[in-house]
Amino acid sequence: MNAASFISKRIFSLSKENLSSTVMRIAVASVALGIAIMLISIAVVVGFKNQIKDKVVGFVAPIHIQALNQNESIEETPFLFDSVLNARLDKPFITEMHPTANKAGIIKTDEEIQAVVLKGVDHDYNWSYIGSYLVDGEIPQYAENQRSNDVVISNIIANKMKLNVGDPVRIWFVDQDLKARGRKFNVKGIYETGLQECDERYVYCDLDQIRKLNGWNNNEIGHLEIWVDDEKQINDYNEQIYYSIPTHLVSYSAMETYPQIFDWLELQDMNVVIIIVLMLLVAGITIISMLLIIILERTSTIGLLKSMGASNGLIRSIFLKRSCRILLIGMAIGNVVGIGLCFIQKFTNLITLSPESYYLSAVPIELNIWNILALNAGTMILWVLMLLLPTMLINNIRPSKSIRFE
């Protein structure tokens, strides 16, 4: 044990009843609170971004292709999904392609009326996303070249229209001649994703039903959903697809389809930055104040050490080592509290949210070991650098003026 560590242990104690020990306890509490709040903030925001992003991408697909035109309505312009387009989309990063189509309709019962969008999917459609949010019923089984009347509706639509699994439902459509046509369907399943904008509109049905209603051929579709191997590279993949498809088609990423949601998610990063900066400043000012009080209280001790030949550097290291120990104690407590609260929320969903406002029913938590390590390392380095400022006061203490004889 070197001299600085030995002296530091002898002259400082959290258990003593004096001003410096009280200030040290406050500093420990401040550091612990700051670390806990920063950890929770990062875990919540990362959870928000990832869960909502997964929901949106899962609903609309990472990338989709549609006809290039000025049509801003729900009714889509059909295009051929044939071997030529398949060959152009022969990319190693594409894992799945699903032909789909949308058509506007109106659900009418004896008491209610609701505008909806039918999303037609084929027999090979991947139902894993909707299946994970199914609250009642089951996923329909569509067959090739055989139209099915089974549909999957959202819980919002089911509650508003008073529909249950197994109930018949009539949906009305308007054709190009402005004539209303009704089709009878059967409710096979009910889903709830929490995405208000999607749940209150979309009804899943057989793609052949939309083809029949629109008078399309069997290989015509409204848009093509594309799934990729790495969703972090959606923008790069979308650019490659855009330059590979024919000029009468255009591709869009999920971020371009729902920009308002992704822009809102980006704003959450700024909130985290503000919280972290505030916590760093509050805790940093507290530990600087702590060290100043300790130095002032130990002025006579500093003078005595200097009179015995101790250098300014040795005395500074004595106070820095004790301050760093206090920091480590506070950070350890803060990590235990912060990570503990995150785990409680993650496994119990104790704090709930309004899905209409936040797209989630409970505060999401996502802990990442690298985020935790980076936060702890960064804050420790910053706070140690801040501690160097008050230690400069030691250079100005003169033994002749600081030593007091009683």
C-alpha positions in Angstrom: 0.0 0.0 0.0 1.4 3.4 -1.0 1.5 6.4 1.2 -1.4 8.2 -0.5 -3.7 5.3 0.0 -2.6 4.7 3.6 -3.1 8.4 4.6 -6.4 8.5 2.8 -7.8 5.6 4.8 -6.7 7.1 8.1 -8.1 10.6 7.7 -11.4 10.0 5.9 -14.4 7.9 7.1 -18.1 7.8 6.2 -18.9 6.5 9.7 -17.6 9.6 11.6 -20.1 12.2 12.7 -18.6 15.4 11.2 -19.3 17.7 8.3 -17.1 16.0 5.8 -18.7 12.5 6.4 -22.2 14.0 6.0 -21.2 15.7 2.8 -19.6 12.4 1.6 -22.9 10.5 2.2 -24.8 13.2 0.2 -22.3 12.8 -2.6 -22.7 9.0 -2.6 -26.5 9.5 -2.8 -26.2 12.0 -5.6 -23.9 9.9 -7.7 -26.2 6.8 -7.1 -29.3 8.7 -8.1 -27.6 10.2 -11.2 -26.4 6.8 -12.4 -29.7 5.1 -11.7 -31.7 7.8 -13.6 -29.3 7.7 -16.6 -29.4 3.9 -16.8 -33.2 3.9 -16.7 -33.5 6.7 -19.2 -31.3 4.9 -21.7 -33.0 1.5 -21.2 -36.5 3.1 -21.7 -35.6 5.1 -24.8 -33.8 2.1 -26.4 -36.8 -0.1 -25.6 -39.2 2.5 -27.0 -37.3 2.9 -30.2 -36.7 -0.8 -30.9 -40.2 -2.0 -30.0 -42.1 0.6 -31.9 -39.8 0.3 -34.9 -40.3 -3.5 -34.9 -44.1 -2.9 -34.7 -44.1 -0.5 -37.6 -41.7 -2.5 -39.8 -43.5 -5.7 -39.0 -46.8 -4.2 -40.1 -45.8 -2.5 -43.3 -42.7 -4.6 -44.2 -39.2 -3.1 -44.3 -39.5 -2.3 -48.0 -42.4 -2.4 -50.4 -42.8 -1.9 -54.2 -45.7 -0.3 -55.9 -46.6 1.3 -59.2 -45.2 4.8 -59.9 -48.1 7.2 -60.4 -49.8 10.2 -58.9 -52.5 8.1 -57.2 -52.9 9.3 -53.6 -56.0 7.2 -52.8 -56.2 3.8 -51.2 -57.1 2.2 -54.5 -53.8 0.9 -56.0 -52.6 0.7 -59.6 -51.9 -3.0 -60.3 -48.6 -4.3 -61.8 -47.4 -7.7 -62.8 -45.5 -9.9 -60.3 -43.9 -12.2 -62.9 -40.6 -14.0 -63.6 -39.0 -10.8 -65.0 -39.6 -8.8 -61.8 -38.5 -11.9 -59.8 -35.2 -12.0 -61.6 -34.6 -8.3 -61.0 -35.1 -8.8 -57.3 -32.7 -11.7 -57.0 -30.7 -10.1 -54.2 -28.8 -12.0 -51.5 -30.2 -9.8 -48.8 -33.8 -10.4 -49.7 -35.3 -13.1 -47.5 -39.0 -13.0 -48.3 -41.3 -11.4 -50.9 -45.1 -11.3 -50.4 -47.6 -10.0 -53.0 -50.4 -7.9 -51.4 -53.0 -5.4 -52.3 -55.2 -2.8 -50.5 -58.8 -1.8 -51.1 -61.0 0.6 -49.3 -64.3 -0.6 -48.0 -67.0 0.1 -45.4 -68.1 -2.4 -42.7 -71.8 -2.0 -42.0 -73.8 -3.6 -39.3 -77.3 -2.9 -38.1 -76.0 -0.3 -35.6 -72.6 0.8 -36.7 -70.6 1.8 -39.8 -66.8 1.8 -40.1 -64.4 2.7 -43.0 -61.6 0.1 -43.4 -58.8 -0.9 -45.7 -58.7 -4.5 -46.8 -55.2 -5.9 -47.0 -55.2 -8.9 -49.3 -52.5 -11.5 -48.8 -51.9 -14.8 -50.5 -51.5 -18.4 -49.4 -47.7 -18.0 -48.8 -48.0 -14.9 -46.6 -45.9 -15.0 -43.4 -48.4 -14.5 -40.5 -45.8 -14.6 -37.8 -46.2 -10.9 -37.0 -50.0 -10.8 -36.8 -50.0 -14.2 -35.1 -47.9 -12.7 -32.3 -50.6 -10.1 -31.7 -53.6 -12.4 -32.1 -56.0 -11.9 -29.1 -58.8 -14.3 -30.3 -59.5 -16.8 -33.0 -56.9 -18.1 -35.4 -55.0 -17.3 -38.5 -56.9 -18.2 -41.7 -55.6 -20.8 -44.1 -55.8 -19.5 -47.7 -55.4 -21.9 -50.6 -54.1 -21.2 -54.1 -56.7 -20.6 -56.8 -59.5 -20.8 -54.2 -61.0 -17.7 -52.7 -61.6 -17.6 -49.0 -64.1 -15.5 -47.1 -62.1 -15.6 -43.8 -60.8 -12.3 -42.5 -58.7 -11.1 -39.6 -59.9 -7.8 -38.0 -58.4 -5.6 -35.3 -59.7 -5.5 -31.7 -60.6 -1.8 -32.2 -62.8 -2.6 -35.2 -64.3 -5.7 -33.4 -65.3 -3.7 -30.3 -66.7 -0.8 -32.4 -68.7 -3.0 -34.7 -69.6 -5.5 -31.9 -68.1 -8.5 -33.8 -66.7 -11.7 -32.4 -64.8 -14.6 -33.9 -67.1 -16.7 -36.1 -69.5 -13.8 -36.8 -70.4 -12.9 -40.4 -69.6 -9.4 -41.6 -70.6 -7.6 -44.7 -68.2 -5.2 -46.3 -69.2 -2.7 -49.0 -67.1 -1.5 -51.9 -67.5 1.2 -54.6 -66.3 0.2 -58.1 -65.2 2.4 -60.9 -68.8 2.9 -62.1 -69.6 4.3 -58.6 -71.8 1.3 -57.9 -71.8 -0.2 -54.4 -71.1 -3.9 -54.1 -71.3 -5.9 -50.9 -69.3 -9.0 -49.9 -70.0 -11.3 -47.0 -66.9 -12.4 -45.0 -66.4 -14.5 -41.8 -64.3 -13.2 -38.8 -61.6 -15.8 -38.3 -59.3 -13.9 -35.9 -58.9 -10.7 -34.0 -55.5 -9.0 -33.6 -54.2 -6.0 -31.6 -50.8 -4.5 -32.3 -51.2 -1.3 -30.4 -50.5 0.8 -33.5 -53.6 3.0 -33.4 -53.2 4.2 -37.0 -53.1 0.7 -38.3 -55.4 -1.2 -36.0 -58.4 1.1 -36.6 -58.1 0.7 -40.4 -56.8 -2.7 -41.6 -58.6 -5.9 -42.2 -56.7 -8.9 -43.6 -58.3 -10.9 -46.3 -57.5 -13.3 -49.2 -55.7 -11.5 -52.0 -57.9 -13.3 -54.6 -60.9 -11.4 -53.2 -59.4 -8.1 -54.0 -58.3 -9.3 -57.5 -61.9 -10.4 -58.1 -63.3 -7.1 -56.9 -60.9 -5.1 -59.0 -61.1 -7.3 -62.1 -57.3 -8.1 -62.0 -55.5 -11.1 -63.4 -54.0 -13.8 -61.1 -50.5 -12.4 -61.4 -51.4 -8.7 -60.8 -50.8 -7.2 -57.3 -51.1 -3.8 -55.6 -47.8 -3.8 -53.9 -45.0 -6.2 -53.1 -43.7 -6.5 -49.5 -40.0 -7.3 -49.2 -38.2 -8.6 -46.1 -34.4 -8.3 -45.7 -31.8 -10.0 -43.6 -30.6 -6.9 -41.7 -33.2 -4.2 -40.9 -30.5 -1.8 -39.8 -29.5 -1.5 -43.5 -33.0 -0.9 -44.8 -32.1 2.4 -46.5 -29.1 1.0 -48.3 -31.1 -2.1 -49.4 -34.0 0.1 -50.6 -31.7 2.2 -52.7 -30.4 -1.0 -54.4 -33.9 -2.3 -55.0 -35.0 1.1 -56.4 -32.4 1.0 -59.1 -33.1 -2.6 -59.9 -36.8 -2.5 -60.6 -38.4 -1.2 -63.8 -39.0 2.5 -64.2 -42.8 2.2 -63.8 -42.3 0.9 -60.3 -41.0 2.6 -57.1 -39.8 1.3 -53.8 -40.4 2.7 -50.3 -38.9 1.9 -46.9 -40.9 1.7 -43.7 -39.4 5.0 -42.6 -40.8 6.7 -45.7 -44.2 5.1 -45.3 -44.6 6.3 -41.6 -42.1 9.2 -41.3 -44.1 10.9 -38.5 -43.6 7.9 -36.2 -39.8 7.6 -36.9 -39.4 11.4 -36.5 -41.1 11.1 -33.1 -38.7 8.3 -32.1 -35.7 10.4 -33.1 -36.8 13.2 -30.8 -36.5 10.7 -27.9 -32.7 10.7 -28.3 -32.6 14.4 -27.5 -34.6 13.8 -24.3 -32.1 11.3 -23.2 -29.2 13.6 -23.9 -30.8 16.4 -21.9 -31.4 14.0 -18.9 -27.8 12.7 -19.0 -26.3 16.2 -19.2 -28.5 17.3 -16.3 -27.6 14.3 -14.1 -23.9 14.7 -14.9 -23.9 18.3 -14.0 -26.0 17.8 -10.8 -23.9 14.9 -9.5 -20.7 16.6 -10.7 -21.4 19.8 -8.9 -22.2 17.8 -5.8 -18.9 15.9 -5.7 -16.9 19.1 -6.5 -18.7 20.7 -3.5 -17.9 17.7 -1.4 -14.2 17.8 -2.2 -14.0 21.5 -1.6 -15.6 21.1 1.9 -13.3 18.2 2.7 -10.2 20.2 1.7 -11.3 23.2 3.7 -12.1 21.1 6.7 -8.7 19.4 6.4 -6.7 22.6 5.8 -4.6 22.1 9.0 -3.9 18.5 8.0 -2.7 19.6 4.6 -0.4 22.2 6.2 1.0 19.5 8.5 1.7 17.1 5.6 3.4 19.9 3.7 5.5 20.8 6.7 6.6 17.1 6.9 7.8 17.3 3.2 4.7 16.0 1.4 4.5 17.4 -2.2 1.3 19.0 -3.6 1.0 16.0 -6.0 1.0 13.5 -3.1 -1.6 15.5 -1.2 -3.8 15.9 -4.3 -3.6 12.1 -4.8 -4.8 11.5 -1.2 -7.9 13.5 -1.8 -8.5 12.2 -5.3 -8.2 8.6 -4.2 -10.8 9.1 -1.5 -13.1 11.0 -3.8 -12.8 8.2 -6.5 -13.7 5.6 -3.8 -16.8 7.6 -3.0 -17.6 7.8 -6.7 -17.2 4.0 -7.1 -19.5 3.4 -4.1 -22.2 5.7 -5.4 -21.9 4.2 -8.9 -22.2 0.7 -7.6 -25.3 1.6 -5.6 -26.7 3.4 -8.6 -26.1 0.5 -11.0 -27.8 -2.0 -8.6 -30.8 0.3 -8.1 -31.1 1.3 -11.8 -30.7 -2.2 -13.2 -32.9 -3.6 -10.5 -35.8 -1.2 -11.3 -35.3 -2.0 -15.0 -35.7 -5.7 -14.4 -38.8 -5.2 -12.2 -40.4 -3.2 -15.0 -39.3 -5.6 -17.7 -40.8 -8.7 -16.0 -43.8 -7.1 -14.3 -44.9 -4.2 -16.6 -45.7 -2.3 -13.4 -45.8 1.1 -15.1 -48.4 1.1 -17.9 -49.0 3.5 -20.8 -51.8 4.5 -23.0 -51.5 2.6 -26.4 -53.4 5.4 -28.1 -50.6 7.9 -27.3 -47.5 5.7 -27.1 -48.3 2.6 -29.2 -47.3 0.5 -26.2 -49.3 -0.7 -23.2 -46.4 -0.6 -20.7 -43.0 1.2 -20.4 -40.6 -0.8 -22.5 -37.1 -1.8 -21.1 -34.1 -2.9 -23.1 -30.9 -3.4 -21.3 -27.6 -3.6 -23.2 -24.4 -4.5 -21.5 -22.4 -2.2 -23.8 -24.6 0.8 -23.1 -24.2 0.1 -19.3 -20.4 -0.2 -19.6 -20.1 2.9 -21.8 -22.2 5.0 -19.5 -20.3 4.0 -16.4 -16.9 4.5 -18.0 -17.8 7.8 -19.6 -19.3 9.3 -16.4 -16.4 8.0 -14.2 -13.9 9.7 -16.5 -15.8 12.9 -16.7 -16.4 13.1 -12.9 -12.7 12.4 -12.2 -11.7 15.2 -14.5 -14.1 17.5 -12.7 -12.5 16.6 -9.4 -9.2 17.9 -10.6 -10.5 21.5 -10.3 -11.0 21.7 -6.5 -7.6 19.9 -5.8 -5.9 22.9 -7.4 -6.8 24.8 -4.1 -4.2 22.6 -2.3 -1.4 24.4 -4.1 -2.3 27.7 -2.4 -2.4 26.3 1.2 0.7 27.5 3.2 1.8 25.5 6.2 2.6 28.6 8.2 -0.9 29.9 7.9 -2.9 26.6 8.0 -1.4 24.9 11.1 -3.2 25.8 14.3 -1.9 25.0 17.8 -4.4 24.5 20.6 
